[in-house]
Amino acid sequence: MTQPTDNTSGRFSKASAISWLWRQLSRWPLGLLWRFASRLGPLVYHFSQRERRVTEANLNVVNPNSTVDERKELAKHSLKHSAATMLELGHAWMAEPNKVEASILAVHGRDKLDNARSEGRGVIVLAPHFGNWEVLNFWLSSHFPFTAMYEPPRITALDPVIRHGRERMGASLVPTNPRGVAALLKALKRSEAIGILPDQEPDWGSGVFAPFFGRDAYTATLLPKLVARTQARVVTGVALRIPGKGFEIHFLDADERVYSDDDVQSATGVNASVESAIALEPAQYQWEYKRYRKVVQEQQKLANFRDFRLY
């Protein structure tokens, strides 16, 4: 028999192993998952140079007046929460729905969504990488008609697993292209809720530079286009982890600048909204993401733009 010339079988084996692990972890109580994360987080800090370096570089920007020891301690706590998020994916995607619903201990600010929809307006939920955003997706799609953009994972064999987990409570996932944007517009015009990742760096040409904790970050400009065409209400949504016990959903009013028709002003409002969510508990933000990867000097095509990079 002819052997395959690519690593398709390897990808399927890895996907099967990861899916099996999520399934097993979905049966664990949250307290046990948190204890596991508490042991895994320090290992990530000590042995994953990339995660530690990026986390500490970002925290140097965010907390310039803190001591080195204070930033290291916050970095360790942040990586512990990131580990918990990864371990909790099975809970959010595969556990019995009543178990996931029971883990949501409180919902703050739901009236912001209900009031907007009662006025015939759609709701744009800015969902940053904070706490457990998959639990937020579960709650939103359980209680509202909900649409969100979705980009398939690098391990393509995991796509049906992740897609099923995110769609199982009724969410509609749309591609990250013009067809997906059109679907978001239609959902908003039906007075439904949609989700946007406000802190994911867009491709060149799809964003502007706006301050995020005092340093320019390349930020997507999709939001003002959606607001201008639908008059939707914008809120920030997060699922704050209560370690070992569950989650509390928080919906916060977005910074008023998000409604500006000026792209830079709107992006500044988006970043300020994310900052307000992070203030709930800074350790629960995913600081290991390279939020400042792009720099203005690169956009200006300066020959020495690499000298201005943070990473």
WOKASUL-V279525 format. One record per helix or strand of 2 or more residues. SS is the DSSP state (2 for helix, 1 for strand). FROM is the first residue (numbers start at 0). TO is the last residue. If there is no record, write none. Layout:
ss->SS from->FROM to->TO
ss->SS from->FROM to->TO
This chain:
ss->2 from->7 to->24
ss->2 from->29 to->46
ss->2 from->48 to->61
ss->2 from->67 to->86
ss->2 from->88 to->93
ss->2 from->96 to->102
ss->1 from->103 to->107
ss->2 from->109 to->117
ss->1 from->122 to->125
ss->1 from->129 to->130
ss->2 from->132 to->142
ss->1 from->145 to->149
ss->2 from->155 to->166
ss->1 from->171 to->174
ss->2 from->177 to->188
ss->1 from->192 to->195
ss->1 from->206 to->211
ss->1 from->214 to->219
ss->2 from->221 to->229
ss->1 from->232 to->241
ss->1 from->245 to->252
ss->2 from->255 to->258
ss->2 from->262 to->277
ss->2 from->281 to->283
ss->2 from->295 to->298
ss->2 from->304 to->307
